Amino acid sequence: MQLQMATEIAPPEQGEAEGCIQCQMGSKLVLFVTGKCHWGCDYCPLSDNRRETPDMFANERRCSNFDEVIEEGKAMRATGTGITGGDPMLDFDKTVLAIRELKKAFGNDHHIHCYTSIPIKPDQAKELGEAGLDELRFHLLDLSLERYSESVNAANEAGITVGIELPAEPDKEEKLMNLLTELNDSAVEFLNLNELEITVGNQGNMDVRGFNLAGGITAAAEGSAELAIKLKEAAEGMSFHVKFCTANFKDAGQLRNRFRRRGEATLRPYEILSDDDTILFGAIPCSLEDASDDVRELSETLGLMDGWIRYDASSQRIEIPLSAAEDVAEHLNVPVQMIEVHPTHERLEVGVVHLNEVR
């Protein structure tokens, strides 16, 4: 079986869920609506700062209202949104409102999928469908469809594409094989299998279950990929599509593609996108009181037009094109730097390189 390279955007498979296609391209906004969840899955990778929090996060940005969520969606030119948590159904009203607000802002073509472990009631499925939810992905807590059948059928009747999404747990092969038979000829249209990951948040629990890292530069649990491939092959000819998403691709592929997309959409004129999908620009430290004169002098000296030079008061530096910084570095007796930041709302600074030596 051919697996995706970490940063490769592979062509969609026949029957692949639309939500997966857009996620792979990095064009889906990730909306974390709540950290509430009372299931306590031992493999949960959720970080402590999000666990049980009522706060929303749009991608990496903490949001206090939907205007900020929409702003983040526009900043990355989102074609759709994945609503996650916690469990979004534990804050059902907020989840429905999120769907309505996103559709209102971006139009009906904005594809929205949502995750839950809860066997929702038929009237809830109807409300989600009326709000505009396109795709609902159930996480089956007992690896059986039985408890969820009514919810799956109700969502399908509400016009929502229904799928199942689960980690491929190496010690659950028999149950997962039985699940394939349950899903066949049901209203479920796809089964997504994620490679089980060992993280800081779940390592203790994974140790208890005897899972080891698969090796190499990966957080994947040994045996998970092999099981997922076995399940995919076993499901050939069945009524639903099976997709396997590797840990490397989910982390280094989808995330990086989303970073690249946001970076391309939000670059300032003097910034460039690096091969690592970070943002690079030149900078000269400068106090607020000297900023006006120094910006004017640099603009004239370097021939920079408006928008190609900027003073950032929070970091107290003048920002200019990296090429201009490299040209001027040897002629100045003040520090000249190359700054590297992530293309997120917070623009986390990840590197500073000094381009000259100041005596």
Buried (B, 14 or more C-beta within 10 A) or exposed (E): EEBBEBBEBBEBBEEBBBBBBBBBBBBBBBBBBBBBBEEEBEBBBBEEEBEEBEEBBBBBBBBEEBEBBBBBBBBBEBBBBBBBBBBBBBBBEBBBBBBBBBBEBBEEEBBBBBBBBBBBBBEBBBBBBEBBBBBBBBBBBEBEBEEBBBBBBBBBEBBBBBBBBBBBBBEBBEEBBBBBEBBEEBBBBBBBBBBBBBBEBBBEBBEEBEBEBBEEEBBBBBBBBEBBBBBBEBBEEBEBBBBBBBBBBBBBBBBBBBBBBBBEEBBEEBBBBEEEBBBBBBBBEBEEEEBEEBBEEBBEEBEBEEEBBBBBEEBBBBBBBBEBBBBBBEEBEEBBBBBBBBBBBEBEEEEEEEBBEEE
